[in-house]
Amino acid sequence: MAVSRFENKSGYGGGGQYALDDGMADQLSDALVQSKCFTVVERQTLADVVDEQRLANSGLAKKAQSAQSGKLINAQILIKGTITEFEANSGGSDNSIKLPLKWLGCSSGDVSVGDKRSEAHVALILKLIDTTTGEVLDSQRVEGKATSGSFGIGVESSVASFKTDSFKTTPLGKATQQAIDDAVFKIASRLKDVPFQARVIKINGEDELLISGGARTGISEGDTFALYSVGESLVDPDTGEQLGTEMARKGLIKVTHVEEKYAKAKSDFPLAGIKAGDIVKAQ
């Protein structure tokens, strides 16, 4: 799967749009990787990957050490997110007095003195999209809440930095982590019955082909998959809506050899007309 950049509709602007949009997507990607339930492919820095491949093809880099084009892995599921709420003080009480930091020679932020109790709230809407058909498999709302209470002196800032340990210990950081944990659980629950899908990489002969995935996605020798030929995308002529892709089942293939990132398989039918990019699905 791949995680697309999140869209910020929360009204929060602290730290800049980049910090929240990409920071939230990065955190979800990392949590999905750490869960070890999914193979996550990079999309946040895809432009950098493509630029590296273009550099390799320009002839300016050593061929043996350069990135190869045409090797990017297709994602079966794309996750798109919308941040609807990102509030550091969505509830609670504040009996503190704020003094501007500029009194101390600082350019921004406040010093709070006194008793303050706050509740942070983070809410996301996640869409799970089948990249082959364009179908929205599910739309889920996830959220997290965290409270804090203290008496004393503290420094407040409007900037949220997802890459710092200090942010993780704040109520907003804890609420964000709760929302991300809820997202991983709901994504795993929704996709547990979705058949594994891979792509044809190469045709080796009349009855032998290579498919993406391999040992890292749990493919084993003896596994059987259905092979589908992928046709053109279907578009509604009136609305322009993507309606899916034509697919025709051709037969079965059986895995004969597994490497880390790909597998070799034999078919029970001639592979004439089958091409790189066609789809195999678990039975």
VOGU-3710 file (C-alpha; in Angstrom, 3 decimals, decimal comma):
1> mavsrfenks> 0,000/0,000/0,000  0,930/3,652/-0,277  -0,005/6,706/1,787  -0,797/9,881/-0,111  -0,162/13,368/1,284  -2,875/14,392/3,732  -5,174/17,355/3,135  -5,470/19,790/6,033  -9,035/21,043/6,563  -8,700/21,538/10,296
11> gyggggqyal> -7,987/25,257/10,162  -4,686/24,672/11,961  -1,793/26,550/10,417  0,914/26,295/13,058  4,215/25,022/11,707  3,101/25,656/8,167  0,916/23,561/5,901  3,846/21,289/5,042  4,439/20,296/8,667  0,909/19,029/9,205
21> ddgmadqlsd> 0,061/17,595/5,765  3,256/15,641/5,263  4,020/15,059/8,924  0,741/13,216/9,497  1,204/11,104/6,342  4,769/10,236/7,377  3,596/9,173/10,827  0,893/6,896/9,395  3,352/5,370/6,907  5,808/4,631/9,706
31> alvqskcftv> 3,094/3,084/11,888  1,953/0,838/9,011  5,544/-0,317/8,449  6,068/-0,963/12,165  2,879/-3,041/12,317  4,531/-5,542/9,920  1,093/-6,247/8,429  1,722/-4,410/5,165  4,295/-3,737/2,479  4,410/0,061/2,271
41> verqtladvv> 5,789/1,741/-0,857  7,090/5,310/-0,860  4,939/8,051/-2,313  5,849/11,107/-0,212  9,259/11,449/-1,851  8,371/9,793/-5,151  9,475/12,875/-7,087  12,958/12,488/-5,588  13,057/8,818/-6,646  12,004/9,681/-10,204
51> deqrlansgl> 14,606/12,477/-10,364  17,277/9,959/-9,339  16,183/7,614/-12,130  16,289/10,468/-14,634  19,827/11,257/-13,500  20,793/7,629/-14,101  19,296/7,660/-17,588  21,112/10,899/-18,435  24,433/9,060/-18,471  25,959/11,285/-15,767
61> akkaqsaqsg> 26,047/8,484/-13,185  27,858/5,148/-13,292  25,495/2,605/-14,818  26,254/-0,168/-12,321  25,550/2,098/-9,360  22,634/4,104/-10,694  18,908/3,767/-10,087  16,956/1,877/-12,742  13,719/3,172/-14,210  10,707/0,908/-14,596
71> klinaqilik> 11,338/-0,787/-11,243  8,852/1,113/-9,054  6,364/-1,141/-7,254  2,667/-0,504/-7,818  0,568/-0,089/-4,699  -2,533/-2,254/-4,428  -4,181/0,117/-1,943  -3,795/3,898/-1,748  -4,666/5,672/1,502  -5,799/9,285/1,246
81> gtitefeans> -6,323/11,286/4,412  -8,089/14,468/5,439  -7,273/16,171/8,742  -10,566/17,553/10,043  -9,555/18,477/13,599  -6,164/19,334/15,076  -6,753/21,287/18,262  -4,334/21,774/21,109  -7,003/23,201/23,422  -10,362/21,700/22,532
91> ggsdnsiklp> -11,594/21,648/26,117  -10,604/21,991/29,767  -9,917/25,023/31,935  -7,271/27,714/31,944  -6,614/29,786/35,055  -3,135/30,806/33,941  -1,773/34,199/33,013  0,079/34,535/29,705  3,052/36,853/29,328  4,504/37,511/25,862
101> lkwlgcssgd> 7,957/35,994/25,303  9,106/39,163/23,580  9,588/40,528/27,112  12,449/38,039/27,384  13,917/38,941/23,991  12,172/36,103/22,064  10,295/36,688/18,816  7,187/34,539/19,353  5,234/32,417/21,780  4,004/32,974/25,337
111> vsvgdkrsea> 4,963/32,097/28,902  2,057/30,784/30,963  2,069/31,115/34,770  -0,567/29,371/36,877  -3,001/26,457/36,602  -3,946/25,116/33,174  -5,810/21,978/32,132  -6,367/21,304/28,446  -7,637/18,625/26,123  -6,156/18,049/22,674
121> hvalilklid> -8,250/16,503/19,908  -7,163/15,089/16,544  -9,568/13,649/13,949  -8,885/12,190/10,502  -10,951/10,804/7,648  -9,186/8,023/5,742  -10,184/6,650/2,348  -8,926/3,252/1,189  -8,785/3,148/-2,609  -8,232/0,141/-4,874
131> tttgevldsq> -5,645/1,495/-7,322  -6,655/-0,952/-10,065  -10,365/-0,180/-10,187  -10,399/3,261/-8,550  -13,082/1,989/-6,144  -13,227/3,515/-2,660  -13,197/0,382/-0,510  -13,883/2,209/2,727  -14,010/5,608/4,395  -13,179/5,703/8,090
141> rvegkatsgs> -13,105/8,425/10,736  -10,414/8,030/13,397  -9,642/10,276/16,325  -7,539/10,711/19,427  -7,876/12,721/22,617  -5,433/13,527/25,410  -5,575/15,790/28,444  -2,949/17,560/30,533  -3,009/19,385/33,813  -0,254/21,344/35,500
151> fgigvessva> 0,601/24,198/37,816  3,699/26,218/37,184  5,488/27,985/34,380  5,501/26,714/30,808  6,335/27,912/27,331  3,758/27,619/24,572  4,410/27,767/20,841  2,167/27,591/17,798  4,510/25,219/15,936  3,899/21,445/15,857
161> sfktdsfktt> 6,964/19,441/14,832  6,244/15,767/14,220  9,926/14,860/14,212  10,728/15,838/17,813  10,380/13,819/21,016  9,071/16,916/22,792  6,002/17,006/20,509  5,223/13,330/21,258  4,930/14,085/24,994  2,459/16,953/24,543
171> plgkatqqai> -1,318/16,358/24,689  -1,477/17,138/20,965  1,296/14,636/20,248  -0,433/11,949/22,324  -3,786/12,627/20,645  -2,084/12,354/17,247  -0,556/8,992/18,201  -3,946/7,710/19,379  -5,500/8,679/16,052  -2,683/6,989/14,124
181> ddavfkiasr> -2,988/3,795/16,218  -6,745/3,778/15,622  -6,102/4,235/11,898  -3,729/1,249/11,682  -6,216/-0,971/13,542  -9,130/0,010/11,297  -7,086/-0,296/8,101  -5,920/-3,785/9,094  -9,457/-4,821/10,045  -10,897/-3,621/6,740
191> lkdvpfqarv> -8,214/-5,147/4,518  -7,790/-8,534/6,214  -10,237/-10,132/3,769  -9,029/-8,295/0,658  -7,138/-10,798/-1,558  -3,423/-10,213/-1,984  -2,610/-8,766/-5,385  0,665/-8,572/-7,303  1,777/-7,614/-10,810  3,424/-9,422/-13,671
201> ikingedell> 7,021/-8,187/-14,007  8,265/-10,202/-16,952  7,272/-13,049/-19,278  10,049/-15,649/-19,462  8,532/-18,014/-21,991  5,334/-19,731/-23,067  4,422/-20,788/-19,527  6,802/-18,996/-17,117  6,611/-15,487/-15,661  7,945/-13,323/-12,839
211> isggartgis> 5,605/-11,562/-10,402  6,184/-8,803/-7,858  6,050/-9,400/-4,119  8,258/-12,295/-3,147  9,148/-13,459/0,347  8,705/-10,012/1,889  4,986/-10,146/1,125  4,555/-13,732/2,302  4,585/-15,529/-1,072  5,744/-19,152/-0,789
221> egdtfalysv> 6,568/-21,920/-3,240  3,413/-23,781/-4,209  1,117/-20,758/-3,826  -1,524/-20,489/-6,548  -2,801/-17,243/-8,048  -5,359/-16,283/-10,669  -3,915/-14,281/-13,552  -5,874/-11,373/-15,043  -5,153/-9,430/-18,208  -5,616/-5,684/-17,596
231> geslvdpdtg> -7,276/-3,629/-20,304  -8,067/0,056/-20,677  -9,413/2,302/-17,963  -13,141/2,991/-18,102  -14,305/6,596/-17,795  -17,852/7,934/-17,590  -18,188/10,126/-20,722  -20,590/12,507/-18,985  -18,890/13,038/-15,621  -15,297/11,997/-16,299
241> eqlgtemark> -15,475/9,682/-13,287  -13,060/6,748/-13,252  -15,252/3,631/-13,339  -12,495/1,046/-13,078  -10,434/-1,068/-15,448  -11,357/-3,907/-17,757  -9,916/-7,199/-16,513  -10,203/-10,693/-17,965  -9,302/-13,832/-16,041  -6,890/-15,994/-18,070
251> glikvthvee> -6,113/-18,927/-15,785  -3,998/-20,068/-12,849  -0,285/-19,798/-12,099  1,726/-21,675/-9,459  4,795/-20,263/-7,698  7,918/-22,368/-8,285  10,670/-20,160/-6,819  10,699/-17,215/-4,394  13,193/-14,390/-3,971  12,962/-11,526/-1,484
261> kyakaksdfp> 11,208/-9,075/-3,828  9,821/-11,256/-6,615  8,765/-14,800/-7,451  8,857/-17,149/-10,437  5,682/-18,977/-11,451  4,428/-21,489/-14,033  1,094/-21,182/-15,801  -1,364/-23,904/-16,811  -2,027/-22,139/-20,143  -0,035/-20,327/-22,881
271> lagikagdiv> 0,966/-16,808/-21,863  0,392/-15,270/-25,284  -1,051/-11,784/-24,797  0,020/-11,520/-21,143  2,191/-8,476/-20,430  4,082/-6,704/-17,662  1,587/-4,894/-15,449  -1,110/-7,545/-15,604  -2,511/-8,638/-12,254  -2,326/-11,827/-10,173
281> kaq> -4,696/-12,333/-7,238  -4,680/-14,813/-4,375  -7,370/-17,494/-4,502
//
